[in-house]
Amino acid sequence: MRGPTARPTATPAGRTGSYGRMDVAGLTAIDVHVHAEVSASGHPSLPATLHEASGAYFGVDGPRTPTVPEIAEHYRRRNMAAVVFTVDAESATGHPPVPSDEVAQACADNADVLIPFGSVDPWRGAAAVREVRRLTEEYGVRGFKFHPSIQAFHPNDRAVYQVYQAIEESGAIALFHTGQTGIGARVRGGGGIRLKYSDPMHVDDVAADFPDMPIILAHPSFPWQDEALAVALHKPLVHIDLSGWSPKYFPPQLVKYANTLLKSKILFGSDYPVITPDRWLADFDKLDIKPDVRPMILKENAARLLSLTP
């Protein structure tokens, strides 16, 4: 289950764009959690009912369907970089995702500000393994997003371990949604989405069994915040991103550990387009974060994790 840890540092030959174009030193922040919610053809990432419920949950006014090139321009104007991904939950939802190929190529075309993550359907077994290898080899994607509640799987299900092995061998990162989700919230039966799959303790097994695979636990993990902190404290390559919540709602223990024992493992993430980086950063400015820790959370930790700096 162990594999090499080197990550690709440039877009593979035959693809446009290069991560060498990114002026990391000149960036003000790196947002590690941005969703591609619509394809270039207009295909949405979620069924309409779930998409609308998510927008209502987060209080989003108007459409939230920027294409990946539009996401690039949004972050370019702010002198920030962003990790962008889709979620492949077709087996669980019956809804085809925004293609990871499209996201990866659009990120390569905007490599001065965008970093591609892929997504694979964990129920597809060997086909998902091949997809991991193809996306890393052909497009140089840096990681893979999993949303256990939408994809309806326990992260520590041994049937998915072959997928993690391929990710670990490629040197990529695994990013797991944890905790509550706005997708399906307040819809009858929660849209059939089960929160139990996103308990971060399931990811603790993954971190133990794949010790060389960097992992990001996405979001303040309500109602399992203490569990997420424990996993990140115990497992050396487990990080936490702060996306999906306004910082003014962060639980006090998360702020405490971000300022101290986990200050090198906490990452800025917004959850754009449901939460804009402008809104998130405005609230983060009011949070009691130490001056020396603030730049670590906003950029330095992500730059190191993503191998954007030596």
C-alpha positions in Angstrom: 0.0 0.0 0.0 3.0 2.2 0.1 4.0 4.2 -3.0 6.2 6.9 -4.2 5.5 10.4 -2.9 6.8 12.6 -5.7 4.0 14.5 -7.5 3.9 15.8 -11.0 5.2 19.3 -11.3 4.1 20.2 -14.8 1.3 19.5 -17.2 2.2 16.4 -19.2 3.4 16.7 -22.8 0.7 17.2 -25.3 -1.5 19.3 -23.0 -1.5 23.1 -22.9 -0.5 25.0 -19.8 2.2 24.5 -17.2 2.3 24.9 -13.4 5.5 26.7 -14.0 3.4 29.6 -15.0 2.1 30.1 -11.5 3.7 32.9 -9.5 3.3 31.3 -6.1 5.3 33.9 -4.3 3.0 36.6 -5.7 -0.3 34.9 -4.7 -2.2 36.3 -1.7 -3.9 32.9 -1.0 -4.6 29.4 -2.3 -8.2 28.1 -2.1 -8.1 24.3 -1.9 -11.8 23.7 -2.3 -13.6 25.0 -5.4 -16.4 23.1 -7.2 -16.9 22.9 -11.0 -20.7 22.9 -10.9 -21.4 23.1 -14.6 -19.6 21.9 -17.8 -18.8 24.0 -20.8 -21.9 22.6 -22.4 -24.1 23.6 -19.5 -24.5 20.2 -17.9 -24.9 20.6 -14.1 -22.8 18.6 -11.6 -25.9 17.6 -9.5 -29.6 16.7 -10.2 -31.7 19.9 -10.1 -33.4 19.0 -6.8 -30.1 18.6 -4.9 -28.6 21.7 -6.6 -31.5 23.9 -5.6 -31.4 22.6 -2.1 -27.7 23.3 -1.7 -28.3 26.9 -2.9 -31.1 27.4 -0.5 -29.1 26.0 2.4 -26.2 28.3 1.8 -28.4 31.3 1.0 -27.0 31.8 -2.5 -28.7 34.5 -4.5 -29.0 33.9 -8.2 -27.3 31.4 -10.4 -24.0 29.8 -9.2 -22.8 28.2 -12.5 -19.4 29.6 -13.4 -17.6 27.5 -15.9 -14.0 26.6 -15.1 -12.6 29.4 -17.3 -14.9 31.8 -15.4 -13.6 30.4 -12.1 -10.1 31.1 -13.3 -10.9 34.7 -14.0 -12.7 35.1 -10.7 -9.5 34.0 -8.9 -7.1 35.8 -11.2 -8.8 39.1 -10.4 -8.1 38.4 -6.7 -4.5 37.3 -7.2 -5.4 33.9 -5.8 -5.0 30.3 -6.9 -7.6 27.6 -6.6 -7.9 23.8 -6.5 -10.9 22.8 -8.8 -12.7 19.5 -8.9 -16.0 17.8 -9.8 -17.7 14.9 -7.9 -18.4 11.7 -9.8 -21.4 10.1 -8.0 -23.1 8.6 -11.0 -23.6 5.1 -9.4 -25.3 6.6 -6.4 -27.3 9.4 -8.1 -27.7 8.2 -11.7 -26.5 11.7 -12.7 -23.4 12.0 -14.9 -20.7 14.3 -13.5 -19.0 17.2 -15.0 -16.1 15.3 -16.7 -12.8 15.4 -14.8 -11.0 15.6 -18.2 -12.8 18.9 -19.0 -11.9 20.3 -15.5 -8.3 19.2 -15.9 -7.8 20.6 -19.3 -9.5 23.9 -18.4 -7.2 24.1 -15.4 -4.2 23.4 -17.6 -5.3 26.2 -19.9 -5.4 28.5 -16.8 -2.4 27.1 -15.0 -1.4 30.5 -13.6 -4.3 30.3 -11.1 -5.9 26.8 -11.2 -4.8 23.4 -10.0 -6.8 20.3 -11.1 -8.1 17.6 -8.9 -10.0 14.7 -10.4 -12.9 12.6 -9.1 -13.7 8.9 -9.6 -16.8 6.9 -8.8 -15.7 4.6 -5.9 -18.3 2.0 -7.0 -16.6 1.4 -10.4 -13.7 -0.7 -9.0 -11.0 -1.5 -11.6 -12.4 1.2 -14.0 -11.9 3.8 -11.3 -8.4 2.6 -10.8 -7.7 3.0 -14.5 -9.3 6.5 -14.4 -7.0 7.5 -11.5 -3.9 6.4 -13.5 -5.1 8.1 -16.7 -5.9 11.4 -15.1 -2.6 11.6 -13.3 -0.6 10.5 -16.3 -2.3 12.4 -19.0 -3.3 15.5 -17.1 -1.1 15.7 -14.1 -4.0 16.1 -11.7 -2.8 16.6 -8.1 -5.5 14.9 -6.2 -9.0 13.3 -6.1 -12.2 14.5 -4.4 -14.5 12.0 -2.7 -17.9 12.9 -1.2 -18.9 9.8 0.8 -22.4 11.0 1.5 -23.3 11.7 -2.1 -21.3 8.8 -3.4 -22.9 6.6 -0.8 -19.9 4.7 0.4 -17.9 4.3 3.6 -14.3 5.5 2.9 -12.9 2.5 4.8 -14.7 0.0 2.6 -12.0 -2.4 1.5 -13.6 -2.6 -2.0 -12.3 1.0 -2.5 -8.8 0.3 -1.4 -7.5 -0.5 -4.9 -8.5 3.1 -5.8 -6.5 4.5 -2.9 -3.5 2.4 -3.8 -3.5 3.9 -7.3 -3.8 7.4 -5.8 -0.9 6.7 -3.4 1.3 5.2 -6.1 0.7 8.3 -8.3 1.7 10.6 -5.4 -1.6 12.4 -5.5 -3.8 13.6 -2.6 -7.2 12.2 -1.5 -9.7 14.9 -0.4 -12.7 13.7 1.6 -15.9 15.6 2.4 -16.6 15.2 6.1 -19.5 16.1 8.3 -22.8 17.8 7.4 -23.6 18.6 3.8 -25.9 21.3 2.4 -26.6 19.0 -0.6 -30.0 17.4 0.1 -30.5 19.6 3.2 -34.2 20.2 4.0 -35.4 18.1 1.0 -37.7 15.3 1.8 -35.6 12.5 3.4 -32.5 14.6 2.8 -32.7 13.6 -0.9 -31.7 10.1 0.2 -28.3 11.3 1.3 -26.9 9.7 4.4 -24.6 11.7 6.7 -23.1 8.6 8.4 -20.7 8.0 5.4 -18.9 11.3 6.2 -17.7 10.6 9.7 -13.9 11.4 9.6 -13.2 8.3 11.7 -13.8 6.2 8.6 -10.9 8.2 7.0 -8.7 7.3 10.0 -8.6 3.7 8.7 -7.6 5.0 5.3 -4.8 7.1 6.7 -3.5 4.1 8.7 -3.6 1.7 5.8 -2.2 4.2 3.2 0.4 6.1 5.3 2.1 7.7 2.3 -1.1 9.2 0.8 -1.7 12.8 1.8 -5.3 13.3 2.9 -7.4 16.4 3.3 -10.5 16.3 5.6 -12.8 18.9 4.0 -14.8 21.3 6.2 -15.4 21.8 9.9 -16.6 18.2 10.4 -19.9 18.9 12.3 -21.0 16.9 14.3 -17.6 15.2 14.4 -15.2 18.1 14.8 -13.3 16.6 17.7 -12.9 13.3 15.7 -11.4 15.2 12.8 -9.0 17.1 15.0 -7.9 13.8 16.6 -7.3 12.2 13.2 -5.2 15.2 11.9 -3.2 15.2 15.2 -2.5 11.5 15.0 -1.8 10.9 11.3 1.1 12.9 9.9 -0.3 13.4 6.4 -3.8 14.3 7.3 -4.8 17.9 6.9 -8.0 19.9 7.4 -9.5 22.5 5.0 -11.8 25.1 6.4 -14.3 25.3 3.5 -18.1 25.2 3.6 -18.5 27.3 6.7 -18.2 31.0 7.3 -15.3 31.4 9.8 -17.6 33.2 12.2 -19.3 29.8 12.8 -16.1 27.8 13.5 -16.2 25.9 16.8 -13.7 27.2 19.4 -11.7 24.0 19.5 -11.0 24.2 15.7 -9.7 27.8 16.1 -7.6 26.7 19.1 -5.9 23.9 17.2 -5.5 25.9 14.1 -3.5 28.4 16.1 -1.4 25.8 17.8 -0.8 22.1 17.3 -2.3 21.9 13.8 -1.1 25.3 12.4 0.9 23.6 9.7 -2.0 21.3 8.6 -4.9 23.7 8.3 -5.8 25.0 4.8 -7.9 27.8 3.4 -10.9 26.6 1.4 -14.0 28.5 0.5 -16.4 26.0 -1.2 -16.9 28.4 -4.1 -19.4 29.0 -5.7 -21.7 28.5 -2.7 -19.4 30.5 -0.5 -17.2 33.1 -2.2 -13.6 33.7 -1.2 -14.5 37.3 -0.6 -17.1 36.4 2.0 -14.9 33.8 3.6 -11.9 36.0 3.9 -13.8 38.9 5.3 -15.0 36.7 8.1 -11.6 35.1 8.5 -10.1 38.6 9.0 -12.2 38.9 12.2 -11.2 35.5 13.6 -8.6 35.4 16.4 -5.8 33.8 14.4 -2.2 34.6 15.3 -0.4 36.9 12.8 2.3 34.3 12.1 -0.3 31.5 11.5 -2.6 33.5 9.2 -0.3 33.3 6.1 0.3 29.6 6.8 -3.4 28.9 6.6 -4.1 31.1 3.6 -1.2 30.0 1.4 1.9 28.4 2.8 0.5 25.1 4.0 -1.3 24.5 0.7 1.8 25.5 -1.4 3.8 22.9 0.5 1.2 20.2 0.3 0.6 20.7 -3.4 4.4 20.8 -4.1 4.1 24.3 -5.5 7.2 25.3 -3.6 10.4 23.5 -2.8 
